[in-house]
Amino acid sequence: MIEGINISKTYGSKNVLRDISVRIPMGEFVAVLGPNGAGKSTLLKILALISKPDSGQVIIGDQSLINTPGELKRKIGIISHSSFLYPELTAYENLQFFGRLYGMDNLEAQIIAVIKKVGLLLALNEQVYTFSRGMLQRLSIARALIHNPEVILLDEPFTGLDQHGISLLQGVLRDLKSNHKTILMVTHSFEDGMNDVDRILILNKGQIAADFPTENLLSEDLKRIYHEKVAC
Amino acid sequence: MGRELALITTIFKKDLVSEFRAKESVVTMVTFSVLILVLFSMAFEPSRRTVEEILPGLIWMSLIFSGILGLNRTYARERFNDCLIGILSTPIAPYQIYLGKAASNLVQLLFVEIITFPLYFIFYDLNLKGSLGILIIIMLIGSVGFILVGTFLAALTSNLRANEALLPVILFPLLMPVLLAAIEATSAVFTGLSLDQYLPWIKLILVYDLIFLVMPLLLFDYLMEVD
């Protein structure tokens, strides 16, 4: 479970987030939609504990950020349109680096397990600068899952992916959901990755404009609701 | 303590391996340092006495300028692919990132010193009158002071426009105490003065090192905040 309570964030005179509260129970997959500048990525960074809110707090499981920031970060994995990977290092060295930062034991076995999951075992010892965009994103997924996090946060993860990459990421998300991981995905797309989403939040001007389940929701309905909420 | 040290070492090793593979900083630093040395030796034909007077300043200035080239790369590498955000999403504390990077920068600078320092003796036909051991200690603690403050300020300027030009501008005023003390102490060793005569300079460098070891530990959290 991840929860943000009464979160506000201001950049200069602009209120990017205005007293937002979000709760995602364990095993739920939530997508956050919204126009540019709505505060989606800021919300994700705050929930990922890499940016501090001006007010409000983040709770993961039953732990608050105030008491155990290091422990909380161990429970989160982030997949972004940026890979967070070092081009000079090999795939193995990148995963080893992040695994060590998470203080993992039995790292070697876990690296092999996640690299197999994303289908990059043969490229394990290749330097990352030789990777295609799709391979980079697959390795980025492996990096985010190396420490087996409870909560997965995704920031525009489908950006720049080809059809193969999209299919693979959708498969990974389905797999994570079936393993009862808590997932929050910030996206612009009404299509990619939306099949497995349980709930949709529409963010507009730093506030939650709509929060509804996806059960029996047609793509046309979603677009209509989105345009209604964002237009107002 | 062991776990904290392991995280610092992880950053340190990653930076060194990246640099070893990319060869972006060290090669530039060594080339720049050697070029200064050669150009000065061609531009001037100083007497032995003049060499003893100006060489300590020349050595330190060339090291500082070449070191700045490396410092500018420290966080540039992290900006690529948003790697710094990746690091900050893990349980590592910002001060551990700072110490890991400072250690890596120090090793790179010492590597440059090991290559270029003997060349000064060859090009300027210099005979060291004081102790080589003490000279090495002065070079080491002076380099530590420079790297500690440089790594801290490089983080401060890394997200700013024209950061490569800005870093020297804000770094040099803060470096004045350690630079002055290091030049004076180095000069004293060159001319063979007794340790008592330049011990205050060594103490000043050590105090400076201590201040700039502790201060970034207190402030680095603020520098690493992500908007």
Interface residues (C-beta under 8 A of the other chain):
Chain A: Y11 K45 A48 L49 I50 S51 K52 P69 G70 E71 K73 R74 I76 I78 S80 S82 S83 F84 L85 Y86 P87 E88 L89 E93 F97 F98 R100 L101 Y102 G103 Q127 R143
Chain B: R3 A6 L7 T10 K14 V17 S18 R21 A22 R77 F80 N81 D82 C83 I85 G86 I87 L88 S89 T90 P91 I92 A93 E225 V226 D227
